[in-house]
Amino acid sequence: MADVVFFDLDGTLVDHRGAVLEAIGQIVQTAPNATAPPDELVTLWWTLEGRHMQEYLAGQCSFAEQRRRRLRSFLPMLGEPVPESPGLLDAWFAERYLTAFEESWRSYPDVQPCLETLTRLPGAPRLAVLTNGDPEQQRAKLARFGLLEYFEAVLTPTELGAAKPDPVAFATACLRMRTDPVRAVNVGDMLEGDVNAAALAGLTGIWLDRGIDFITGGPPPTADETVLRIERLTDLPDHLSRTSA
């Protein structure tokens, strides 16, 4: 049995993509001066989130600033003026988007049954979350669904000094959990960032294939036959038991 199992959060434990699309969809449907159709605006928002989150993860800006950069590009397309003040941009994000986004969070139905089963296994592994998200927001998601208590740690770039897929993020996460990479498993929905990157860092990567590409919303990528793959988190406990047998 693995000593530690790391879980990705967005797309693995909580449906981040669905929440984003639902929240921004509400905004664009009621934008009388928008310069593009609602579906194009939703796609633009998703694209901007990915672009500016990468800037944050690369250390090029703060978490708050990546939100502001998103709005500076998005608001003209929405047909709204762009405030010069960072404080006004922050207020727009909090009042117009963040509340709807948080109300749209959904935990996948296979999450809690999986965690419950894992905690009852003989020689149960210790559990941790390994996510590139903002630490406060990610802990709030877990607390919302009663999941925080299952995890010994919630590890983000803030604590680790690096973000997935950087091998340093995985190595430092193992150090924080007092385990060796060969005794650790990383479970996530991103084939490259969660699974292949974990394997390069010496961990066992397990791909949670939810039947959708988290980035594009299209079909999932095709994995090499050597990749360990599950379709539901409830398959994970048996998979771990067979692997350690």
Disulfide bonds with the S-S distance in Angstrom:
none
